[in-house]
Amino acid sequence: MEPIRMVDLVGQYTKIKEEVKLEIDKVLESATFINGPVVHEFQANLEEYLGAKHVIPCANGTDALQIIMMAHNFPKGAEVLVPSFTYVATVEVIALLGFKPVFVEVYPDTFNIDIEDLESKITDKSVAIVPVHLYGQCADMDRLMAVAKRNNLKVFEDTAQAIGAEYTSSDGSVSKAGTIGDAGATSFFPSKNLGAYGDGGAIMTNDNELAAKLRMIVNHGQSKRYYHDSIGVNSRLDSMQAAVLKVKLKYLDGYNEARYQVASRYSEAFSKADWITPPVESEFSTHVYHQYTMKLADGVDRDALVNHLAAHDVPAMIYYPVPNHLQKAYAYYGYKEGDMLNTEDLCSRVVSLPIHTEMNDEQQSFIIEKVLSFRS
Ligand SMILES: *Cc1c(COP(=O)(O)O)cnc(C)c1O
């Protein structure tokens, strides 16, 4: 049996090698390393795929979030509502720009932002909400957008883990994750569902004016060469990465489907174990399973499970062991243990299993057997 990895990028590459090499070769032969034609081709293809008016490529997902916030001229100390249960990047950029992250609970079943808690934390300093479509499925965007509208708040979706996921609104309209709020940010980190062979990211928006600002900020705040209208950054998707992404975008739906198959098989097997709660799928969103994250019942020793799996060369990860409101870096904001009970509880009981596009039946049967044998 092939060794089991959390993510198998080598196996995936093997299948698309020829196409990728051809595209990378075009970049090499033309020496258009920065802003080459392939960056624009990929941008246009992604706009079409997402049904977004504008995609602004940039250097990584963290930059994408930061640049969106830079484009809004919020006052220092403005409050941005964000789930505590997310990767730190979502929170980091808020603090970095001098805004205040206001942490919000998540629902214990879907792991996504809790709309009641969100609404209760809005103040007259609130300016924006950053829902995170965690592990690959959309937050409850109808209710979230309604809260945002009532309170005049911007909505920036962190869709780093959910590219390709589809949200069905109560009016029946279907939108891709990242295209529902004022802007969305995604990441092309290699292990993401649409991963480059290095860093990359993108912003999506349907707002023409915002798109123009974002394009300016990613390029040193430049309106035309050497004329700088705002403080910007240097954040580019390079041509090599765009070449890889252009090829992989064609396969994204297939990749997401392959992940879904793996997840379904896990969930079927684990639904029989009374000590495991498989991930819950929302009725309003498809799930692209960036992670397969399950919950362990009270009294199940998570470390012992992880060690048991490791002893059989099955990797498992904890996304995330410490909620952001209890991270040292954000102690300054004065949160304490007990402030977000669902989030804190999840951090102590979630565990993520290997999931990727190349998992074969033999590997998956082995993982399932080793998980179940922990308690038999
Ligand atoms: C990966 C990730 C990011 C950051 O993306 P980078 O490209 O690594 O900067 C932001 N938010 C979430 C939820 C992520 O998973």
The ligand as an ORCA input file, in Angstrom:
! r2SCAN-3c Opt
* xyz 0 1
  C      -4.997     28.975      4.380
  C      -5.890     29.933      5.007
  C      -5.654     31.322      4.970
  C      -4.383     31.935      4.492
  O      -3.915     31.595      3.254
  P      -2.367     31.755      2.879
  O      -2.372     31.634      1.402
  O      -1.633     30.655      3.555
  O      -1.916     33.092      3.328
  C      -6.608     32.165      5.504
  N      -7.722     31.692      6.067
  C      -7.983     30.377      6.158
  C      -9.252     29.927      6.785
  C      -7.066     29.448      5.645
  O      -7.329     28.144      5.750
*
